[in-house]
């Protein structure tokens, strides 16, 4: 019932935002300028509003422990949502401020709920995480990092929202396997809320997730990642990292790439993410074959969903101990790096033939 309510409100409000864009467009339209912009039509980037109100509607009909936790998660996530929305409307909130806001949300959640990352199955680190202050700080920074990772992959129609739905289903699957009913309700309800937005966003991109939507939903999946091993000690924290394998890998690779490049600043956006090179290579080839150039955008997302789908399949067949999760995570990372290298080599070869 909660999921259905959340889905219906998010979808309905998403459609309303699209139909009324002429009235709020001067505030809500996304810029079409920048290395990470791949749209030409004026499009509202305030999908986070629909998601927030859908979340509220779902919370209103929930019951028991799930309602309490859903409420705490939503309340603590307000800084991430608010500063993201401020950026969507003003386009003047710095990346640093938005990062701080997501970290603050993670800290508030830890303080309100008592859930913290107190173990990562590494002896030396676990010793430090036994100190409450360190555990809270580590949790806050981890949540902020994941929230920003989701924002990082938000570039094509359905890419971030589709990845989020698959990720939330993976969390629900693990929760179901360990019979944690409350956790399953949290994951499935949020999946329904995000799916309501997804239907407006994919395949034609009539409404964008925006920073508010990306940061809040990213914050939410980060919170699930924190809660899962705490609520179920038989599950290694590495299982949570496995489920978030795609966006986390993308973020780490991007940081390393920018840090090692003489022509790039670590904080600057670029068009060298895996989804960008898939867009200008594989997706372009398919769009050309089917004679539908406009499909190149959403075809990119379809290609990229393979990565979160690998993690979804992995959590069904991999064990919950650290060694098993690390093995499955290594498969995700190797697949990412191999794909990246294969497309780069193809791109380089094509340029050499032209020359």
C-alpha positions as CSV (number, residue, x, y, z in Angstrom):
1,X,0.0,0.0,0.0
2,X,2.8,2.4,0.9
3,X,4.7,1.7,-2.2
4,X,1.6,2.1,-4.4
5,X,0.8,5.4,-2.8
6,X,4.4,6.6,-3.2
7,X,4.5,5.5,-6.8
8,X,1.1,7.1,-7.7
9,X,2.0,10.5,-6.2
10,X,5.5,10.6,-7.6
11,X,4.3,9.7,-11.1
12,X,1.3,12.1,-11.0
13,X,3.4,15.0,-9.8
14,X,6.0,14.2,-12.3
15,X,3.5,14.5,-15.1
16,X,2.1,17.7,-13.6
17,X,5.6,19.2,-13.5
18,X,6.0,18.4,-17.2
19,X,2.6,19.8,-18.2
20,X,3.1,23.0,-16.3
21,X,6.7,23.7,-17.2
22,X,5.9,26.9,-19.0
23,X,4.9,28.4,-15.6
24,X,7.9,27.3,-13.6
25,X,10.5,26.9,-16.4
26,X,12.4,30.1,-15.6
27,X,13.3,28.5,-12.3
28,X,13.3,24.8,-13.0
29,X,14.8,24.4,-16.5
30,X,18.1,22.6,-16.8
31,X,20.9,24.3,-18.6
32,X,21.9,22.7,-21.9
33,X,25.5,24.0,-21.7
34,X,28.4,22.0,-20.3
35,X,30.4,18.9,-21.0
36,X,27.9,16.7,-19.3
37,X,24.8,18.0,-21.0
38,X,23.2,15.9,-23.7
39,X,19.8,17.4,-24.2
40,X,18.6,20.3,-26.4
41,X,15.0,20.8,-25.3
42,X,14.1,22.9,-22.2
43,X,13.6,20.4,-19.5
44,X,12.6,20.8,-15.8
45,X,15.2,19.4,-13.4
46,X,13.0,19.4,-10.3
47,X,12.1,15.7,-10.3
48,X,13.3,15.7,-6.7
49,X,10.1,17.6,-5.7
50,X,7.9,14.7,-7.1
51,X,10.1,12.1,-5.3
52,X,10.0,14.0,-2.0
53,X,6.2,14.3,-2.0
54,X,5.8,10.7,-3.1
55,X,8.1,9.8,-0.2
56,X,5.9,11.7,2.1
57,X,2.7,10.1,0.8
58,X,4.3,6.6,1.2
59,X,5.3,7.4,4.8
60,X,1.8,8.6,5.6
61,X,0.3,5.1,5.0
62,X,3.1,3.1,6.5
63,X,2.8,1.4,9.9
64,X,5.0,0.1,12.7
65,X,8.8,0.0,12.7
66,X,9.0,0.7,8.9
67,X,7.0,3.9,9.3
68,X,9.3,5.1,12.2
69,X,12.5,4.3,10.2
70,X,11.2,5.8,7.0
71,X,10.3,9.0,8.9
72,X,13.7,9.2,10.5
73,X,15.5,8.6,7.2
74,X,13.3,11.3,5.5
75,X,13.8,13.8,8.3
76,X,17.6,13.4,8.4
77,X,17.7,13.6,4.6
78,X,16.2,17.2,4.5
79,X,19.6,18.9,4.2
80,X,20.6,16.8,1.2
81,X,17.2,17.5,-0.4
82,X,17.0,21.2,0.4
83,X,20.5,22.1,-0.8
84,X,20.0,20.0,-3.9
85,X,16.8,21.8,-4.6
86,X,18.4,25.1,-4.0
87,X,21.0,24.2,-6.7
88,X,18.2,23.0,-9.1
89,X,16.5,26.4,-8.8
90,X,19.3,28.9,-8.4
91,X,22.2,27.0,-10.1
92,X,24.5,28.8,-7.5
93,X,25.1,26.3,-4.8
94,X,28.7,25.0,-4.9
95,X,29.6,21.3,-5.1
96,X,31.4,21.6,-1.7
97,X,28.2,23.0,0.0
98,X,26.1,20.2,-1.5
99,X,28.6,17.6,-0.3
100,X,28.6,19.0,3.2
101,X,24.8,18.9,3.1
102,X,24.8,15.2,2.3
103,X,27.4,14.5,5.0
104,X,25.3,16.4,7.4
105,X,22.3,14.3,6.5
106,X,24.3,11.2,7.2
107,X,25.4,12.5,10.6
108,X,21.9,13.5,11.6
109,X,20.6,10.0,10.7
110,X,23.4,8.3,12.7
111,X,22.6,10.5,15.7
112,X,18.8,10.0,15.5
113,X,18.7,6.3,14.7
114,X,21.9,4.9,16.3
115,X,22.8,3.1,13.1
116,X,26.5,3.6,12.3
117,X,29.2,1.8,10.4
118,X,31.0,0.1,13.3
119,X,32.7,-2.6,11.3
120,X,34.1,-3.1,7.8
121,X,35.7,-6.5,8.4
122,X,39.2,-5.0,8.6
123,X,40.9,-5.5,12.0
124,X,42.7,-2.2,12.3
125,X,39.8,-0.1,11.0
126,X,37.3,-2.0,13.1
127,X,39.3,-1.1,16.2
128,X,38.9,2.6,15.3
129,X,35.2,2.3,14.4
130,X,34.5,0.9,17.9
131,X,34.9,4.5,19.1
132,X,31.4,6.0,18.6
133,X,32.6,9.5,17.5
134,X,34.7,8.0,14.8
135,X,31.9,5.6,13.7
136,X,29.5,8.5,13.4
137,X,32.0,10.6,11.4
138,X,32.9,7.7,9.1
139,X,29.2,7.0,8.5
140,X,28.5,10.6,7.7
141,X,31.3,10.8,5.1
142,X,30.4,7.4,3.6
143,X,26.8,8.5,3.2
144,X,27.9,11.8,1.6
145,X,30.2,9.9,-0.8
146,X,27.4,7.5,-2.0
147,X,24.9,10.4,-2.4
148,X,27.4,12.2,-4.7
149,X,28.1,8.9,-6.5
150,X,24.5,8.7,-7.6
151,X,24.6,12.4,-8.7
152,X,27.7,11.5,-10.7
153,X,25.9,8.9,-12.8
154,X,22.9,11.1,-13.4
155,X,23.5,12.0,-17.0
156,X,21.2,10.2,-19.4
157,X,17.5,9.4,-19.5
158,X,16.8,6.6,-16.9
159,X,20.4,6.0,-16.0
160,X,20.4,7.1,-12.4
161,X,16.7,6.3,-11.7
162,X,17.0,2.9,-13.4
163,X,20.2,2.1,-11.5
164,X,18.5,3.2,-8.3
165,X,15.5,0.9,-8.8
166,X,17.8,-2.1,-9.5
167,X,19.9,-1.2,-6.5
168,X,16.9,-1.0,-4.2
169,X,15.6,-4.3,-5.5
170,X,19.0,-5.8,-4.7
171,X,18.8,-4.5,-1.1
172,X,15.2,-5.9,-0.8
173,X,16.4,-9.2,-2.1
174,X,19.1,-9.5,0.6
175,X,16.7,-8.4,3.2
176,X,14.3,-11.1,2.1
177,X,17.0,-13.7,2.2
178,X,17.7,-12.9,5.8
179,X,14.0,-12.5,6.7
180,X,14.3,-8.8,7.6
181,X,10.8,-7.8,6.8
182,X,11.1,-4.1,7.9
183,X,14.2,-3.6,5.7
184,X,12.4,-5.2,2.7
185,X,9.5,-2.7,3.1
186,X,11.9,0.2,3.2
187,X,13.7,-0.8,0.1
188,X,10.6,-1.8,-1.9
189,X,8.7,1.3,-1.0
190,X,11.5,3.6,-2.1
191,X,11.9,1.5,-5.3
192,X,8.2,2.2,-6.0
193,X,8.7,5.9,-5.4
194,X,11.7,6.1,-7.7
195,X,9.9,4.0,-10.3
196,X,7.1,6.6,-10.5
197,X,9.8,9.2,-11.5
198,X,11.5,6.7,-13.8
199,X,8.3,6.4,-16.0
200,X,8.4,10.1,-16.6
201,X,12.1,10.3,-17.2
202,X,12.6,7.2,-19.4
203,X,12.9,7.0,-22.4
204,X,12.2,10.6,-23.5
205,X,13.6,12.6,-20.6
206,X,10.6,14.8,-20.0
207,X,11.7,15.5,-16.4
208,X,15.1,15.3,-14.8
209,X,16.1,14.0,-11.4
210,X,18.0,17.1,-10.5
211,X,20.4,17.5,-7.7
212,X,17.6,17.3,-5.1
213,X,16.4,13.9,-6.5
214,X,19.9,12.5,-7.0
215,X,21.2,13.5,-3.6
216,X,18.2,12.4,-1.6
217,X,17.8,9.1,-3.4
218,X,21.6,8.6,-3.2
219,X,21.5,9.4,0.5
220,X,18.6,6.9,1.0
221,X,20.5,3.9,-0.6
222,X,23.6,4.8,1.4
223,X,21.4,4.6,4.6
224,X,20.2,1.2,3.5
225,X,23.8,0.2,3.0
226,X,24.6,1.3,6.6
227,X,21.6,-0.4,8.1
228,X,21.8,-3.8,6.4
229,X,24.8,-5.3,8.2
230,X,24.0,-3.6,11.5
231,X,20.5,-5.1,11.6
232,X,21.8,-8.4,10.3
233,X,25.3,-9.2,11.7
234,X,25.6,-12.3,9.5
235,X,25.9,-10.0,6.5
236,X,29.4,-8.5,5.9
237,X,29.5,-4.7,5.2
238,X,31.1,-5.7,1.9
239,X,27.7,-6.9,0.7
240,X,26.4,-3.4,1.0
241,X,29.4,-2.1,-1.0
242,X,28.8,-4.8,-3.6
243,X,25.2,-3.6,-4.1
244,X,26.6,-0.1,-4.7
245,X,29.4,-1.4,-6.8
246,X,28.6,0.5,-10.0
247,X,28.3,4.1,-8.8
248,X,31.1,3.7,-6.2
249,X,33.4,2.2,-8.9
250,X,32.5,5.1,-11.3
251,X,33.3,7.6,-8.6
252,X,36.6,6.1,-7.5
253,X,37.8,5.7,-11.1
254,X,36.8,9.3,-11.8
255,X,38.7,10.6,-8.8
256,X,41.8,8.7,-9.8
257,X,41.5,9.8,-13.5
258,X,41.2,13.4,-12.6
259,X,43.9,13.3,-10.0
260,X,46.4,11.8,-12.4
261,X,45.5,14.0,-15.4
262,X,47.6,17.1,-15.9
263,X,44.7,18.9,-17.6
264,X,41.9,18.2,-15.1
265,X,41.0,19.3,-11.6
266,X,39.6,16.5,-9.3
267,X,36.4,18.6,-8.7
268,X,35.7,19.6,-12.3
269,X,33.1,17.8,-14.4
270,X,34.3,15.9,-17.5
271,X,32.9,13.7,-20.2
272,X,35.2,10.8,-19.6
273,X,32.9,8.6,-17.4
274,X,32.0,5.2,-18.7
275,X,28.4,6.3,-19.6
276,X,29.9,9.1,-21.7
277,X,32.1,6.9,-23.8
278,X,29.3,4.3,-24.1
279,X,27.1,7.1,-25.4
280,X,29.5,8.3,-28.1
281,X,30.4,4.7,-29.2
282,X,28.2,1.7,-28.6
283,X,24.9,3.7,-28.2
284,X,25.7,5.8,-31.2
285,X,26.3,2.7,-33.3
286,X,23.0,1.2,-32.3
287,X,21.1,4.4,-32.9
288,X,22.6,4.6,-36.3
289,X,21.7,1.1,-37.2
290,X,18.1,1.5,-36.2
291,X,18.0,5.0,-37.8
292,X,16.9,6.8,-34.7
293,X,19.5,9.3,-33.6
294,X,17.4,10.6,-30.7
295,X,17.5,7.1,-29.2
296,X,21.2,7.4,-28.5
297,X,20.5,9.0,-25.1
298,X,18.3,6.3,-23.6
299,X,20.2,3.4,-25.3
300,X,23.2,4.5,-23.3
301,X,21.2,3.9,-20.1
302,X,20.1,0.4,-21.3
303,X,23.8,-0.5,-21.8
304,X,24.8,0.9,-18.4
305,X,22.1,-1.0,-16.5
306,X,24.1,-4.2,-17.1
307,X,26.4,-3.1,-14.2
308,X,23.8,-2.8,-11.5
309,X,22.1,-5.9,-12.8
310,X,25.3,-7.8,-12.3
311,X,25.2,-6.8,-8.6
312,X,21.5,-7.8,-8.4
313,X,22.3,-11.3,-9.7
314,X,25.4,-11.5,-7.5
315,X,23.6,-10.9,-4.2
316,X,21.3,-13.8,-5.0
317,X,24.1,-16.3,-5.5
318,X,27.0,-14.9,-3.5
319,X,27.3,-15.6,0.2
320,X,27.1,-13.0,2.9
321,X,30.7,-13.3,4.2
322,X,33.4,-10.8,3.2
323,X,35.4,-13.1,1.0
324,X,32.3,-14.0,-1.2
325,X,31.2,-10.3,-1.4
326,X,34.7,-9.2,-2.4
327,X,34.9,-11.8,-5.1
328,X,31.6,-10.7,-6.6
329,X,32.6,-7.0,-6.2
330,X,35.9,-7.8,-8.1
331,X,33.8,-9.1,-11.0
332,X,31.9,-5.8,-11.2
333,X,35.1,-3.8,-11.1
334,X,36.9,-5.9,-13.7
335,X,33.8,-5.8,-16.0
336,X,33.7,-2.0,-15.6
337,X,37.5,-1.5,-16.3
338,X,37.5,-4.1,-19.2
339,X,34.5,-2.4,-20.8
340,X,36.1,1.1,-20.4
341,X,39.3,-0.1,-21.9
342,X,37.7,-1.9,-24.8
343,X,35.7,1.2,-25.8
344,X,38.6,3.6,-25.4
345,X,40.7,1.3,-27.7
346,X,37.9,1.2,-30.2
347,X,37.7,5.0,-30.1
348,X,41.4,5.4,-30.5
349,X,41.5,3.0,-33.4
350,X,38.6,4.9,-35.1
351,X,40.5,8.2,-34.8
352,X,43.7,6.7,-36.2
353,X,41.8,5.4,-39.3
354,X,40.3,8.8,-39.9
355,X,43.8,10.4,-39.7
